[in-house]
Amino acid sequence: MRTKDRDWAGIEAVPKGLSARLGYDESTVFDDHNPSSFMTVESSNTGAAPQGLESLIAAVGKERKLPPVHLWNPPFCGDLDMRIAADGTWFYLGTPIGRPALVRLFASVLKREGEKYFLVTPVEKVGIKVDDAPFHAVEMAVDGEGANRKLSFRTNVDDLVRCDAEHPLRFEPEEGTGGLKPYLHVRSDLWARVTRALFFDLVEMGETRKLNGKELFGVASSGEFFSMAPAETIAGLR
């Protein structure tokens, strides 16, 4: 069934039988208190998912373990009215999704293709909008100092990421402020915006190194050096 033939806002957001084909009950929704369990949606249950998302939730699966979305290439089924705001808040039909477990569930099947973002199951792919980065890095742990330093981050959807060659930091100019926007690579070209408080911590740990004949200011982690900006421009960051 094509997108124009169905209403993503209604209870039939995903074709009938999709959940059954994947082995899940369409009347279930993720339980915040026990991420490995489901609870039945009742009409009196104010904690139920927004109408129209139940089937997609069921299609995704029960476990927190990240599914192999990089192996899934289902047909595109249109855009869903879902948006990740610049501050990391997920919206459905213009309303914030208030249940962290639902956000984690959708984040686990998020896929990026070029500059577009999708939620995918083995049989369907729907587009969503991302204002900036899909995730936020909200906590940081520091192990060691100097050349032996290892930085680890927790995202707002509870991904734990060690900053290294495969999960680099990058810093981009911020329009209108003259400052920098820091990002951490989480997985498969999905990035997390590092919070301003953590950015200041990174600046405090920063050092100047000469690379390719240029003096660059940056921060080291896991044997890698992540450049922020030319050293002469750093006064405004500290």
N, C-alpha and C positions, 0 to 999 in steps of 0.2 A: 504493500500500500504506500503510495507516495505521500510526501508531507502535506501537500495541498488537500489531500483527501481525509486528513485526520486533525484532531485538535490536541496539540501537545499539552494544553492546560487541563484537559479532562482526564478522567480516570483511565481512558484508553490510550494514554500517552505512548505506550509501547504495545505492539500488536499482541492480541490475545494468544496465549500459549507459549510466548517467549520464555517466561519464567519456568513453565512446566518443562520445556525442552532443555533448560539448563538444570533442572532438578530442584527448583525452589518453589515455595508456596507463595502465590501472588498476594496473599493477605498478611505478609509479614513485613516488619520494618526493623531496622537496626536498633539495638538497645544500648543507650549511652553507658549504662553501668557495667555491662559485660560485653565487650566488643566481639566476643566469639559467639554471642547468642542473638536470637531474634525474639521479638514479642509480637503478638497479634494486634492488628489495628482494629480498634473498636470505634464506633461513632462517637462515644463519649470520651475517647482518649485524646486529650488536648496535646499530648506529646507526639501524635502521629505525624508522619511526613506530609508536606503540602500535597494536596490532591494532584494526581498526575505523575508523581515521582515514585509511587509504590512499586510499580512494575520494574522500573529502572533499577531501584534499590535491590529488588529481588534478583534481577538479572545479573547484577554485579557479583553477588556471592556473599558468603558469611564471614570469611576470615579477614583479619587485618593484613596478612601476608600480601605483598604486592603481586597482583596478577601479571602475567607476561603480555602486557598490552603491545609491546614492540613486535609481537608475533601475530597480532590480530589485524586483519585488513578487511573489515566488514563493509558493506555498502553504506554510503552516506544517506541518512534519512532526514536531513533538514536541520535547521537551527532550533535549539531550545532556548526559551526566554530565561537564560541563566547568565549571570555576570559575576566575575570576581573583581571587586573594586580595588583601587590602588592601595587601600589600607588592609587588604586581605579578606574583607568581608565577602561572603558568598550570598548572592541574591537570586531568588526564583520568583518570577512574575513581579519583580520590583520589591519584594519583601525579603528581608534578611533571613537566611536559614539559621535559626537559633540553636540547633542541636549540633554540638561539636562532632558527635559520632557520624552524623550524616555528611558533614563537610569532609571528614577523613575518608569516608566511604567513596564519595565522588572524586576526591583528590587521588585516590588509589587507581582510578581508571582514566585519569587525565592524560591526554596525548597531544603532542605538538607536531604539526606538519608545516614547515615554513613559519609563517607568521600567524597561523591559525591554530586554534585549540579545539579539542574534541573530547567528549566522553565516549568511551568505546566499550562494547561487550564483544564477545566472539561473533555476534550476528548483526550488530547495529552500531552506527556511529552518528552522533549528533553534535552539532557545533555549539560552542558557547563563546562568550566574549570575556576577554581578560584586559583590564585597563592598563596594567603595568606588568608586574610579575605575578604568577599564580600563587606563590607561597611567600611567607615572611620568615626570616631567621630571627627568632625571638630570645634565644638563650645561647651562651657561648661558654665552653670550658677550655681552659688553657692548661696544657701539660708540658712542662719543661720551659726552658728559656733559650733565647738566641737561636743558634743553628739547630738546637734540639727541640725547639718549640713545636707542638702539635695543637692545632685549634680544631675543636669540634663544635658543631652547632645543632640546636634543636629547632625545627620549624613549627609553625602554628598548627600543622597537621601531624605533628609528632614523628616526622622523619628525623633520624639522627645521621648527621653528615660530617665526616672527617674532611677538613679542608686539605686538599693535596692536588697532585697533577691532574687527576680525573675529576676533581670537584674544586675548581679554582674560584678565587675571588676576582671580580672585575669591578672597575670603578668608572662611572660615566659622568660627564658634566651635568649638573642640574640647572635647567633653564630658570633664569630669573633670580637665582641666589648666588651664583658664582661658586657654589659648593660642588660636592660630588655625591653621586648615588651609588652605594655599594650593593653588589649582588653576589650570591653564592650559587654555583651550579649544583643542583640536587640530583637530577638524573635525566637522561634522554632529552637534553636541551630544555628542560624545565628548570627555572631559576627562582631563587628566593631573594626578595629584597631584605637586606640587612637593616635592622632598626637603627635609628639615629643614635640611640644610647650605645649600642654595640659598635657602631662606626667610630664613635669617640674613643672607645676602648682600643679599637684597632689602631687609631692614630697615635694613641699614647704608647703603643708597643712598636710603632713604626721606626724605620731606620733608613738611612740614605746609602745607596749602592751605585757604583758606576757600571752601567751596562751599555755596551755598544758606543762607548765614548760619551754617554750622557749621565748626569747625576740625577738619579730617580729616587723618589721617596716611596716606600711601600712597607709591606709586612711579610714576615716569613712564617711558613708552616709546612711541616712534613718535608723539609728539604727544598721547598720551592719558595721563590720570591715573587710576590704579587704587587706589581707597581701600581701606585695610586696616581701620581702626578710628578712632573718635574720638580726637583728639590727646591728650586727658587720660588715656587708658588705655594709652598707648604705653610708659610707663616699664617695664612688665613684659616688654615684647618686646625691649628693647635691653639 
